[in-house]
Amino acid sequence: MHLIDIAGRFPKEKLSEIASRLGITKGAVTQMVQKLEEKGYVLRVRSTENKKTVYLNLTPKGMQAFRCHTDLHSRLWADFLKEISDIPEELREGAISIMKRLCPA
């Protein structure tokens, strides 16, 4: 799911850049892409300028998964903010800061 999320948010990134964002090797990304491609979530697209460069495109099925994931995070953030609305502001700011580090946008 995280690979689908990155591919949806950063559609012009190379596989090596996606690997860096996820903190995993390019080989691990390649294996994940192969599985997601077989399941119909992503397509590999080679650059027209450099045939070695590969980008990912989300298929309609992949876009649906990406939107569901994005919606889930939006609802979780809204619920989190609602839950902490009654605590003192300095504690609320600290909690928000921690969540932003754990779940960067």
N, C-alpha and C positions, 0 to 999 in steps of 0.2 A: 504494500500500500504506500509506503514511503517513496518508493521509486515512482509510482504513478503520480503521487503528489508533486514531486520535484519536476517530473516531465511536464505536468500541467502548469506549474508556476513558472518554469524556466524552459520554454520550448526550444530555444536556440542554443542550449548547452550541449557540449560534446559529452560522450560517455565518461571520459576521464574527469570532466568537471562535475558530473553527477556523482561519480565515485567519491570525489573529494568532499562534496556537500554531505554525503551519507557517511563519510568516515570509513569507507570500505575500499577494497582493491578494485581495479578495473575489471579483473577476471571475475570477481563476485558479481559485479554489475552485469557483465556479459551473460553470466549464467541466469541471473534474475530476468534479464531482458528476454532471453530465449524462452523461458517458461511463460512469461507474460505474453510474448508474441504467439506462442502455441495456443494460449487460452483466449486470444483475440483482444487483448487490452492495448497493445502497442504495436507500432510498426517501426522498423529501422529504416532510416532514410540517409543515403550517402550524399555528402556535399557535392555540388557540381564543380566547385573549384578544386577540391582535394578529395580524391576517392577514398583516402584512408579515414577521413573524418566522418563520423556517424552521429546522427541526431535521432531523437525519438519523437514520434508523433503518436498522440493518443488516438485510438480508434473511437467510434461512437460509444462502444461499450466502455472503453477506458475513460472517456470524458464523463460518462455517467458515474463511474466509480469515483473519479476525481471530484465531481460536484457533490456527491454524497459525503465524501470524506471532509470536504470544505464546510459543508452544512453542519456536519457533526461537530467540528471544531468551533464553529460559530455559536452553536447552541451551548456547548460546554463552557465557552468563554462567558456567554450571557448568564448562564447558571452560576458560574463562579463569581462574577461581579455582583450578582443579586445576593448571593450568600454572604459576601464580605461587606455588603453595604452598611451593616449595622455596627461594624467594629470601628475603633478610633482611626482617624485618618492616617496617622504615622504607621500603624500596623497594616492598614489597607494598602498603603503605598509600597511597603516592604513585600507584602504578599503578591502584589501585581508585578513587582520587579522580579521576584523569584519565578513566577509563572512565565514571564516574558523570556527569561533565560532558558527555562525548560522547554518552552514551546515557541520558538521564534517564528515569526510570520513569514 
